[in-house]
Amino acid sequence: MQGRCAEEKGLAMFKRRNVTFIVVVFVLFITYLHYSSLPQIYSFHNVYKEFYYIPIFLSALAFGLKGALLTYLSVFVFEIPFVVAGWTGGVASELSRLFHLGLQGLFAISAGYLSDRERTAREQAEKERDLARIGEVATAIVHDLKNPIITVLGFSRRIRDGKGNAGEAIDIVMDSALAMQKIVQGVLDFSRPLHLTLKQEDIGEVIAKACKFCEAKAGGEGVNLSIMLSDSPVYLEVDGSAMERALINLVSNAIEASGRGQTVTVGTVTGKATLTITITDQGSGMDRDTLENIFVPFYTRKKEGSGLGMPIAKKVVEAHKGILHIDSKLGAGTEVRIELPYKGSR
Protein backbone atom coordinates (compact mmCIF):
# COMPACT_ATOMS: atom_id res chain seq x y z
CA MET A 1 0.00 0.00 0.00
CA GLN A 2 2.80 2.43 0.89
CA GLY A 3 4.65 1.56 -2.30
CA ARG A 4 1.57 2.20 -4.39
CA CYS A 5 0.94 5.58 -2.73
CA ALA A 6 4.55 6.61 -3.34
CA GLU A 7 4.25 5.54 -6.97
CA GLU A 8 1.03 7.53 -7.42
CA LYS A 9 2.63 10.63 -5.85
CA GLY A 10 5.64 10.30 -8.11
CA LEU A 11 3.42 9.99 -11.17
CA ALA A 12 1.37 13.03 -10.14
CA MET A 13 4.55 15.07 -9.64
CA PHE A 14 5.83 13.98 -13.06
CA LYS A 15 2.56 15.05 -14.70
CA ARG A 16 2.64 18.43 -12.93
CA ARG A 17 6.18 19.06 -14.10
CA ASN A 18 5.14 18.28 -17.66
CA VAL A 19 2.15 20.63 -17.40
CA THR A 20 4.39 23.37 -15.97
CA PHE A 21 6.80 22.99 -18.88
CA ILE A 22 3.96 23.11 -21.43
CA VAL A 23 2.40 26.19 -19.79
CA VAL A 24 5.70 28.09 -19.68
CA VAL A 25 6.49 27.26 -23.31
CA PHE A 26 2.97 28.21 -24.40
CA VAL A 27 3.03 31.58 -22.63
CA LEU A 28 6.50 32.45 -23.93
CA PHE A 29 5.64 31.39 -27.48
CA ILE A 30 2.43 33.43 -27.58
CA THR A 31 4.28 36.42 -26.13
CA TYR A 32 6.97 36.00 -28.78
CA LEU A 33 4.28 36.06 -31.48
CA HIS A 34 2.89 39.25 -29.99
CA TYR A 35 6.17 41.13 -29.95
CA SER A 36 7.65 39.72 -33.16
CA SER A 37 4.65 40.62 -35.34
CA LEU A 38 4.05 44.10 -36.66
CA PRO A 39 1.84 46.13 -34.30
CA GLN A 40 -0.16 47.25 -37.33
CA ILE A 41 -1.43 43.72 -37.94
CA TYR A 42 -4.03 44.14 -35.22
CA SER A 43 -6.18 41.18 -36.29
CA PHE A 44 -3.27 38.79 -35.67
CA HIS A 45 -2.80 40.09 -32.16
CA ASN A 46 -6.48 39.57 -31.43
CA VAL A 47 -5.97 35.92 -32.31
CA TYR A 48 -2.72 35.61 -30.33
CA LYS A 49 -4.21 36.90 -27.09
CA GLU A 50 -7.03 34.35 -27.31
CA PHE A 51 -4.40 31.60 -27.14
CA TYR A 52 -3.53 32.73 -23.60
CA TYR A 53 -6.67 31.00 -22.41
CA ILE A 54 -5.06 27.62 -23.13
CA PRO A 55 -2.18 27.83 -20.60
CA ILE A 56 -4.50 29.44 -18.05
CA PHE A 57 -6.93 26.54 -18.42
CA LEU A 58 -4.15 23.93 -18.22
CA SER A 59 -2.82 25.55 -15.04
CA ALA A 60 -6.30 25.54 -13.52
CA LEU A 61 -6.68 21.82 -14.23
CA ALA A 62 -3.26 20.89 -12.88
CA PHE A 63 -2.79 23.34 -10.00
CA GLY A 64 -6.19 24.82 -9.21
CA LEU A 65 -6.87 28.46 -8.38
CA LYS A 66 -3.29 29.33 -7.37
CA GLY A 67 -1.86 27.94 -10.59
CA ALA A 68 -4.45 29.66 -12.77
CA LEU A 69 -3.87 33.03 -11.07
CA LEU A 70 -0.09 32.69 -11.29
CA THR A 71 -0.31 31.97 -15.02
CA TYR A 72 -2.73 34.87 -15.50
CA LEU A 73 -0.38 37.26 -13.68
CA SER A 74 2.44 36.11 -15.96
CA VAL A 75 0.25 36.77 -18.99
CA PHE A 76 -0.73 40.16 -17.56
CA VAL A 77 2.92 41.16 -17.04
CA PHE A 78 3.84 40.12 -20.58
CA GLU A 79 0.79 41.71 -22.21
CA ILE A 80 0.69 45.08 -20.44
CA PRO A 81 3.86 46.46 -22.15
CA PHE A 82 2.37 45.53 -25.52
CA VAL A 83 -0.89 47.29 -24.62
CA VAL A 84 1.00 50.40 -23.46
CA ALA A 85 3.28 50.40 -26.52
CA GLY A 86 0.32 50.15 -28.84
CA TRP A 87 -1.77 52.80 -27.05
CA THR A 88 -3.61 54.86 -29.67
CA GLY A 89 -5.71 57.08 -27.47
CA GLY A 90 -8.92 55.59 -28.77
CA VAL A 91 -11.10 55.05 -25.73
CA ALA A 92 -13.15 52.19 -27.16
CA SER A 93 -10.10 50.36 -28.48
CA GLU A 94 -8.09 50.62 -25.27
CA LEU A 95 -11.08 49.80 -23.08
CA SER A 96 -11.56 46.68 -25.21
CA ARG A 97 -7.96 45.60 -24.53
CA LEU A 98 -8.26 46.23 -20.81
CA PHE A 99 -11.64 44.50 -20.74
CA HIS A 100 -10.08 41.46 -22.39
CA LEU A 101 -7.34 41.36 -19.74
CA GLY A 102 -10.01 41.54 -17.04
CA LEU A 103 -11.97 38.78 -18.76
CA GLN A 104 -8.88 36.57 -18.75
CA GLY A 105 -8.52 37.19 -15.01
CA LEU A 106 -12.16 36.30 -14.42
CA PHE A 107 -11.70 33.13 -16.47
CA ALA A 108 -8.61 32.20 -14.42
CA ILE A 109 -10.49 32.67 -11.14
CA SER A 110 -13.56 30.72 -12.33
CA ALA A 111 -11.59 27.84 -13.86
CA GLY A 112 -9.26 27.61 -10.84
CA TYR A 113 -12.15 27.69 -8.37
CA LEU A 114 -14.09 24.98 -10.22
CA SER A 115 -10.96 22.84 -10.51
CA ASP A 116 -10.26 23.15 -6.76
CA ARG A 117 -13.86 22.32 -5.93
CA GLU A 118 -13.83 19.26 -8.17
CA ARG A 119 -10.50 18.10 -6.71
CA THR A 120 -11.79 18.56 -3.15
CA ALA A 121 -14.94 16.59 -3.96
CA ARG A 122 -12.87 13.81 -5.56
CA GLU A 123 -10.49 13.61 -2.58
CA GLN A 124 -13.43 13.49 -0.19
CA ALA A 125 -15.02 10.70 -2.21
CA GLU A 126 -11.72 8.78 -2.15
CA LYS A 127 -11.48 9.19 1.62
CA GLU A 128 -15.04 7.91 2.02
CA ARG A 129 -14.24 4.91 -0.20
CA ASP A 130 -11.10 4.22 1.83
CA LEU A 131 -13.05 4.39 5.08
CA ALA A 132 -15.73 2.11 3.65
CA ARG A 133 -13.01 -0.30 2.51
CA ILE A 134 -11.41 -0.25 5.97
CA GLY A 135 -14.82 -1.09 7.41
CA GLU A 136 -15.19 -4.01 4.98
CA VAL A 137 -11.70 -5.26 5.82
CA ALA A 138 -12.36 -5.03 9.55
CA THR A 139 -15.67 -6.86 9.12
CA ALA A 140 -13.99 -9.60 7.09
CA ILE A 141 -11.21 -10.07 9.66
CA VAL A 142 -13.69 -10.14 12.55
CA HIS A 143 -15.86 -12.63 10.66
CA ASP A 144 -12.90 -14.94 9.97
CA LEU A 145 -11.64 -14.75 13.57
CA LYS A 146 -15.05 -15.15 15.20
CA ASN A 147 -15.49 -18.90 14.70
CA PRO A 148 -11.96 -19.91 15.85
CA ILE A 149 -12.32 -17.68 18.93
CA ILE A 150 -15.69 -19.24 19.81
CA THR A 151 -14.15 -22.69 19.38
CA VAL A 152 -11.14 -21.84 21.57
CA LEU A 153 -13.35 -20.41 24.32
CA GLY A 154 -15.80 -23.29 24.18
CA PHE A 155 -13.24 -26.10 24.37
CA SER A 156 -11.13 -24.22 26.91
CA ARG A 157 -14.13 -24.19 29.23
CA ARG A 158 -14.63 -27.92 28.66
CA ILE A 159 -10.98 -28.55 29.56
CA ARG A 160 -11.32 -26.35 32.66
CA ASP A 161 -14.50 -28.12 33.76
CA GLY A 162 -13.04 -31.56 33.02
CA LYS A 163 -15.68 -32.43 30.45
CA GLY A 164 -15.10 -34.62 27.43
CA ASN A 165 -11.81 -35.83 26.02
CA ALA A 166 -9.12 -33.35 27.10
CA GLY A 167 -6.64 -34.48 24.46
CA GLU A 168 -9.16 -34.06 21.64
CA ALA A 169 -10.21 -30.67 23.02
CA ILE A 170 -6.59 -29.49 23.13
CA ASP A 171 -6.09 -30.55 19.51
CA ILE A 172 -9.15 -28.58 18.44
CA VAL A 173 -7.97 -25.52 20.40
CA MET A 174 -4.55 -25.75 18.73
CA ASP A 175 -6.11 -26.09 15.27
CA SER A 176 -8.26 -23.02 15.92
CA ALA A 177 -5.25 -21.06 17.18
CA LEU A 178 -3.31 -22.03 14.04
CA ALA A 179 -6.24 -20.89 11.90
CA MET A 180 -6.21 -17.50 13.65
CA GLN A 181 -2.44 -17.29 13.23
CA LYS A 182 -2.84 -17.98 9.51
CA ILE A 183 -5.42 -15.18 9.18
CA VAL A 184 -3.24 -12.68 11.06
CA GLN A 185 -0.13 -13.69 9.09
CA GLY A 186 -2.02 -13.26 5.82
CA VAL A 187 -3.09 -9.75 6.80
CA LEU A 188 0.46 -8.84 7.80
CA ASP A 189 1.94 -10.28 4.60
CA PHE A 190 -0.48 -8.32 2.45
CA SER A 191 -0.16 -5.01 4.30
CA ARG A 192 3.61 -4.74 4.61
CA PRO A 193 6.02 -4.00 1.75
CA LEU A 194 7.35 -7.02 -0.09
CA HIS A 195 11.15 -7.34 0.03
CA LEU A 196 12.53 -9.79 -2.51
CA THR A 197 15.84 -11.62 -2.39
CA LEU A 198 16.51 -12.17 -6.08
CA LYS A 199 18.86 -14.77 -7.50
CA GLN A 200 19.12 -17.01 -10.53
CA GLU A 201 16.93 -20.06 -9.95
CA ASP A 202 15.57 -22.85 -12.09
CA ILE A 203 11.90 -21.89 -12.27
CA GLY A 204 11.04 -25.53 -12.90
CA GLU A 205 12.34 -26.45 -9.45
CA VAL A 206 10.33 -23.64 -7.86
CA ILE A 207 7.17 -24.88 -9.60
CA ALA A 208 7.90 -28.49 -8.64
CA LYS A 209 8.30 -27.54 -4.95
CA ALA A 210 4.98 -25.67 -4.97
CA CYS A 211 3.19 -28.60 -6.60
CA LYS A 212 4.81 -31.05 -4.16
CA PHE A 213 3.37 -29.00 -1.31
CA CYS A 214 -0.11 -29.24 -2.91
CA GLU A 215 0.00 -32.99 -3.64
CA ALA A 216 -1.55 -34.01 -0.32
CA LYS A 217 -4.41 -31.57 -0.78
CA ALA A 218 -5.01 -32.78 -4.32
CA GLY A 219 -5.01 -36.40 -3.14
CA GLY A 220 -7.47 -35.61 -0.36
CA GLU A 221 -9.82 -33.90 -2.81
CA GLY A 222 -9.50 -36.70 -5.38
CA VAL A 223 -8.00 -34.28 -7.92
CA ASN A 224 -5.25 -35.26 -10.34
CA LEU A 225 -2.26 -32.88 -10.35
CA SER A 226 -0.41 -32.95 -13.67
CA ILE A 227 2.95 -31.15 -14.03
CA MET A 228 4.26 -30.45 -17.53
CA LEU A 229 7.63 -28.70 -17.40
CA SER A 230 10.49 -28.21 -19.82
CA ASP A 231 13.13 -30.96 -19.79
CA SER A 232 15.94 -28.41 -19.67
CA PRO A 233 16.33 -25.91 -16.81
CA VAL A 234 15.03 -22.38 -17.33
CA TYR A 235 16.75 -19.85 -15.10
CA LEU A 236 15.06 -16.64 -13.99
CA GLU A 237 16.07 -14.04 -11.44
CA VAL A 238 13.42 -14.62 -8.78
CA ASP A 239 12.83 -14.87 -5.07
CA GLY A 240 12.19 -18.61 -4.95
CA SER A 241 10.37 -18.61 -1.60
CA ALA A 242 8.02 -15.75 -2.52
CA MET A 243 7.25 -17.19 -5.95
CA GLU A 244 6.70 -20.64 -4.47
CA ARG A 245 4.18 -19.24 -2.03
CA ALA A 246 2.32 -17.41 -4.82
CA LEU A 247 2.18 -20.63 -6.85
CA ILE A 248 0.93 -22.61 -3.84
CA ASN A 249 -1.96 -20.15 -3.47
CA LEU A 250 -2.84 -20.41 -7.16
CA VAL A 251 -2.53 -24.20 -7.40
CA SER A 252 -4.51 -24.65 -4.16
CA ASN A 253 -7.31 -22.49 -5.57
CA ALA A 254 -7.36 -24.60 -8.74
CA ILE A 255 -7.60 -27.79 -6.67
CA GLU A 256 -10.42 -26.37 -4.53
CA ALA A 257 -12.32 -25.36 -7.69
CA SER A 258 -12.04 -28.87 -9.17
CA GLY A 259 -14.27 -31.85 -8.63
CA ARG A 260 -13.23 -35.41 -7.87
CA GLY A 261 -11.57 -37.06 -10.84
CA GLN A 262 -10.77 -33.77 -12.56
CA THR A 263 -7.25 -32.63 -13.41
CA VAL A 264 -5.26 -29.51 -12.54
CA THR A 265 -2.44 -28.96 -15.02
CA VAL A 266 0.63 -26.87 -14.25
CA GLY A 267 2.99 -26.14 -17.12
CA THR A 268 5.35 -23.63 -18.71
CA VAL A 269 5.54 -21.98 -22.12
CA THR A 270 8.79 -20.36 -23.20
CA GLY A 271 8.62 -17.18 -25.27
CA LYS A 272 11.18 -14.77 -26.66
CA ALA A 273 11.09 -12.29 -23.78
CA THR A 274 9.01 -14.04 -21.12
CA LEU A 275 8.33 -17.40 -19.57
CA THR A 276 4.66 -18.18 -18.98
CA ILE A 277 3.50 -20.43 -16.15
CA THR A 278 0.02 -21.85 -16.74
CA ILE A 279 -2.30 -23.33 -14.12
CA THR A 280 -5.44 -24.83 -15.65
CA ASP A 281 -8.36 -26.52 -13.94
CA GLN A 282 -11.56 -28.19 -15.18
CA GLY A 283 -13.75 -26.77 -12.43
CA SER A 284 -16.98 -24.83 -12.58
CA GLY A 285 -15.28 -21.55 -13.47
CA MET A 286 -16.04 -18.09 -12.15
CA ASP A 287 -18.88 -15.70 -12.89
CA ARG A 288 -18.23 -12.14 -14.02
CA ASP A 289 -18.60 -10.60 -10.57
CA THR A 290 -16.10 -13.01 -9.01
CA LEU A 291 -13.64 -12.51 -11.86
CA GLU A 292 -13.82 -8.71 -11.54
CA ASN A 293 -13.21 -8.83 -7.79
CA ILE A 294 -10.77 -11.72 -7.62
CA PHE A 295 -7.85 -9.45 -6.67
CA VAL A 296 -9.80 -7.35 -4.16
CA PRO A 297 -8.43 -8.05 -0.66
CA PHE A 298 -10.74 -10.13 1.56
CA TYR A 299 -13.14 -10.84 -1.31
CA THR A 300 -14.01 -14.53 -1.35
CA ARG A 301 -16.91 -16.79 -2.26
CA LYS A 302 -15.46 -19.73 -0.33
CA LYS A 303 -16.74 -20.79 3.08
CA GLU A 304 -13.19 -20.91 4.36
CA GLY A 305 -10.37 -18.58 3.41
CA SER A 306 -9.26 -15.03 4.10
CA GLY A 307 -9.62 -13.73 0.54
CA LEU A 308 -5.94 -12.75 0.53
CA GLY A 309 -4.44 -15.60 -1.50
CA MET A 310 -5.03 -14.05 -4.92
CA PRO A 311 -4.05 -10.47 -3.95
CA ILE A 312 -0.82 -11.76 -2.39
CA ALA A 313 -0.04 -13.87 -5.47
CA LYS A 314 -0.61 -10.83 -7.70
CA LYS A 315 1.61 -8.72 -5.43
CA VAL A 316 4.44 -11.27 -5.67
CA VAL A 317 4.18 -11.63 -9.45
CA GLU A 318 4.12 -7.87 -10.05
CA ALA A 319 7.09 -7.43 -7.68
CA HIS A 320 8.99 -9.64 -10.16
CA LYS A 321 7.88 -7.32 -13.00
CA GLY A 322 5.52 -10.04 -14.14
CA ILE A 323 1.87 -10.06 -15.15
CA LEU A 324 -0.88 -12.29 -13.75
CA HIS A 325 -3.78 -13.10 -16.11
CA ILE A 326 -6.93 -15.05 -15.29
CA ASP A 327 -9.35 -16.42 -17.90
CA SER A 328 -12.45 -18.15 -16.62
CA LYS A 329 -15.93 -19.06 -17.81
CA LEU A 330 -18.77 -20.67 -15.92
CA GLY A 331 -18.79 -24.38 -16.64
CA ALA A 332 -15.52 -24.22 -18.59
CA GLY A 333 -12.86 -24.03 -15.88
CA THR A 334 -10.15 -21.45 -15.24
CA GLU A 335 -6.72 -20.76 -16.65
CA VAL A 336 -4.15 -18.70 -14.74
CA ARG A 337 -1.14 -17.37 -16.64
CA ILE A 338 1.94 -15.85 -15.02
CA GLU A 339 4.23 -14.04 -17.44
CA LEU A 340 7.73 -13.51 -16.04
CA PRO A 341 10.54 -11.68 -17.87
CA TYR A 342 13.80 -13.53 -18.44
CA LYS A 343 15.72 -10.50 -17.24
CA GLY A 344 15.57 -9.85 -13.50
CA SER A 345 13.51 -7.13 -11.86
CA ARG A 346 16.52 -5.33 -10.39
ZAMARGU-4260 file (C-alpha; in steps of 0.2 Angstrom, whole numbers, plus 5000, padded with zeros to 4 digits):
<rodrens>
0) 5000/5000/5000 | 5014/5012/5004 | 5023/5008/4988 | 5008/5011/4978 | 5005/5028/4986
5) 5023/5033/4983 | 5021/5028/4965 | 5005/5038/4963 | 5013/5053/4971 | 5028/5051/4959
10) 5017/5050/4944 | 5007/5065/4949 | 5023/5075/4952 | 5029/5070/4935 | 5013/5075/4926
15) 5013/5092/4935 | 5031/5095/4929 | 5026/5091/4912 | 5011/5103/4913 | 5022/5117/4920
20) 5034/5115/4906 | 5020/5116/4893 | 5012/5131/4901 | 5029/5140/4902 | 5032/5136/4883
25) 5015/5141/4878 | 5015/5158/4887 | 5033/5162/4880 | 5028/5157/4863 | 5012/5167/4862
30) 5021/5182/4869 | 5035/5180/4856 | 5021/5180/4843 | 5014/5196/4850 | 5031/5206/4850
35) 5038/5199/4834 | 5023/5203/4823 | 5020/5220/4817 | 5009/5231/4828 | 4999/5236/4813
40) 4993/5219/4810 | 4980/5221/4824 | 4969/5206/4819 | 4984/5194/4822 | 4986/5200/4839
45) 4968/5198/4843 | 4970/5180/4838 | 4986/5178/4848 | 4979/5184/4865 | 4965/5172/4863
50) 4978/5158/4864 | 4982/5164/4882 | 4967/5155/4888 | 4975/5138/4884 | 4989/5139/4897
55) 4977/5147/4910 | 4965/5133/4908 | 4979/5120/4909 | 4986/5128/4925 | 4968/5128/4932
60) 4967/5109/4929 | 4984/5104/4936 | 4986/5117/4950 | 4969/5124/4954 | 4966/5142/4958
65) 4984/5147/4963 | 4991/5140/4947 | 4978/5148/4936 | 4981/5165/4945 | 5000/5163/4944
70) 4998/5160/4925 | 4986/5174/4922 | 4998/5186/4932 | 5012/5181/4920 | 5001/5184/4905
75) 4996/5201/4912 | 5015/5206/4915 | 5019/5201/4897 | 5004/5209/4889 | 5003/5225/4898
80) 5019/5232/4889 | 5012/5228/4872 | 4996/5236/4877 | 5005/5252/4883 | 5016/5252/4867
85) 5002/5251/4856 | 4991/5264/4865 | 4982/5274/4852 | 4971/5285/4863 | 4955/5278/4856
90) 4945/5275/4871 | 4934/5261/4864 | 4949/5252/4858 | 4960/5253/4874 | 4945/5249/4885
95) 4942/5233/4874 | 4960/5228/4877 | 4959/5231/4896 | 4942/5222/4896 | 4950/5207/4888
100) 4963/5207/4901 | 4950/5208/4915 | 4940/5194/4906 | 4956/5183/4906 | 4957/5186/4925
105) 4939/5181/4928 | 4941/5166/4918 | 4957/5161/4928 | 4948/5163/4944 | 4932/5154/4938
110) 4942/5139/4931 | 4954/5138/4946 | 4939/5138/4958 | 4930/5125/4949 | 4945/5114/4947
115) 4949/5116/4966 | 4931/5112/4970 | 4931/5096/4959 | 4947/5090/4966 | 4941/5093/4984
120) 4925/5083/4980 | 4936/5069/4972 | 4948/5068/4987 | 4933/5067/4999 | 4925/5054/4989
125) 4941/5044/4989 | 4943/5046/5008 | 4925/5040/5010 | 4929/5025/4999 | 4944/5021/5009
130) 4935/5022/5025 | 4921/5011/5018 | 4935/4999/5013 | 4943/4999/5030 | 4926/4995/5037
135) 4924/4980/5025 | 4941/4974/5029 | 4938/4975/5048 | 4922/4966/5046 | 4930/4952/5035
140) 4944/4950/5048 | 4932/4949/5063 | 4921/4937/5053 | 4936/4925/5050 | 4942/4926/5068
145) 4925/4924/5076 | 4923/4905/5074 | 4940/4900/5079 | 4938/4912/5095 | 4922/4904/5099
150) 4929/4887/5097 | 4944/4891/5108 | 4933/4898/5122 | 4921/4884/5121 | 4934/4869/5122
155) 4944/4879/5135 | 4929/4879/5146 | 4927/4860/5143 | 4945/4857/5148 | 4943/4868/5163
160) 4928/4859/5169 | 4935/4842/5165 | 4922/4838/5152 | 4924/4827/5137 | 4941/4821/5130
165) 4954/4833/5135 | 4967/4828/5122 | 4954/4830/5108 | 4949/4847/5115 | 4967/4853/5116
170) 4970/4847/5098 | 4954/4857/5092 | 4960/4872/5102 | 4977/4871/5094 | 4969/4870/5076
175) 4959/4885/5080 | 4974/4895/5086 | 4983/4890/5070 | 4969/4896/5060 | 4969/4913/5068
180) 4988/4914/5066 | 4986/4910/5048 | 4973/4924/5046 | 4984/4937/5055 | 4999/4932/5045
185) 4990/4934/5029 | 4985/4951/5034 | 5002/4956/5039 | 5010/4949/5023 | 4998/4958/5012
190) 4999/4975/5021 | 5018/4976/5023 | 5030/4980/5009 | 5037/4965/5000 | 5056/4963/5000
195) 5063/4951/4987 | 5079/4942/4988 | 5083/4939/4970 | 5094/4926/4963 | 5096/4915/4947
200) 5085/4900/4950 | 5078/4886/4940 | 5059/4891/4939 | 5055/4872/4935 | 5062/4868/4953
205) 5052/4882/4961 | 5036/4876/4952 | 5040/4858/4957 | 5041/4862/4975 | 5025/4872/4975
210) 5016/4857/4967 | 5024/4845/4979 | 5017/4855/4993 | 4999/4854/4985 | 5000/4835/4982
215) 4992/4830/4998 | 4978/4842/4996 | 4975/4836/4978 | 4975/4818/4984 | 4963/4822/4998
220) 4951/4831/4986 | 4953/4817/4973 | 4960/4829/4960 | 4974/4824/4948 | 4989/4836/4948
225) 4998/4835/4932 | 5015/4844/4930 | 5021/4848/4912 | 5038/4857/4913 | 5052/4859/4901
230) 5066/4845/4901 | 5080/4858/4902 | 5082/4870/4916 | 5075/4888/4913 | 5084/4901/4925
235) 5075/4917/4930 | 5080/4930/4943 | 5067/4927/4956 | 5064/4926/4975 | 5061/4907/4975
240) 5052/4907/4992 | 5040/4921/4987 | 5036/4914/4970 | 5033/4897/4978 | 5021/4904/4990
245) 5012/4913/4976 | 5011/4897/4966 | 5005/4887/4981 | 4990/4899/4983 | 4986/4898/4964
250) 4987/4879/4963 | 4977/4877/4979 | 4963/4888/4972 | 4963/4877/4956 | 4962/4861/4967
255) 4948/4868/4977 | 4938/4873/4962 | 4940/4856/4954 | 4929/4841/4957 | 4934/4823/4961
260) 4942/4815/4946 | 4946/4831/4937 | 4964/4837/4933 | 4974/4852/4937 | 4988/4855/4925
265) 5003/4866/4929 | 5015/4869/4914 | 5027/4882/4906 | 5028/4890/4889 | 5044/4898/4884
270) 5043/4914/4874 | 5056/4926/4867 | 5055/4939/4881 | 5045/4930/4894 | 5042/4913/4902
275) 5023/4909/4905 | 5018/4898/4919 | 5000/4891/4916 | 4989/4883/4929 | 4973/4876/4922
280) 4958/4867/4930 | 4942/4859/4924 | 4931/4866/4938 | 4915/4876/4937 | 4924/4892/4933
285) 4920/4910/4939 | 4906/4922/4936 | 4909/4939/4930 | 4907/4947/4947 | 4919/4935/4955
290) 4932/4937/4941 | 4931/4956/4942 | 4934/4956/4961 | 4946/4941/4962 | 4961/4953/4967
295) 4951/4963/4979 | 4958/4960/4997 | 4946/4949/5008 | 4934/4946/4993 | 4930/4927/4993
300) 4915/4916/4989 | 4923/4901/4998 | 4916/4896/5015 | 4934/4895/5022 | 4948/4907/5017
305) 4954/4925/5020 | 4952/4931/5003 | 4970/4936/5003 | 4978/4922/4992 | 4975/4930/4975
310) 4980/4948/4980 | 4996/4941/4988 | 5000/4931/4973 | 4997/4946/4961 | 5008/4956/4973
315) 5022/4944/4972 | 5021/4942/4953 | 5021/4961/4950 | 5035/4963/4962 | 5045/4952/4949
320) 5039/4963/4935 | 5028/4950/4929 | 5009/4950/4924 | 4996/4939/4931 | 4981/4934/4919
325) 4965/4925/4924 | 4953/4918/4910 | 4938/4909/4917 | 4920/4905/4911 | 4906/4897/4920
330) 4906/4878/4917 | 4922/4879/4907 | 4936/4880/4921 | 4949/4893/4924 | 4966/4896/4917
335) 4979/4907/4926 | 4994/4913/4917 | 5010/4921/4925 | 5021/4930/4913 | 5039/4932/4920
340) 5053/4942/4911 | 5069/4932/4908 | 5079/4948/4914 | 5078/4951/4933 | 5068/4964/4941
345) 5083/4973/4948
</rodrens>
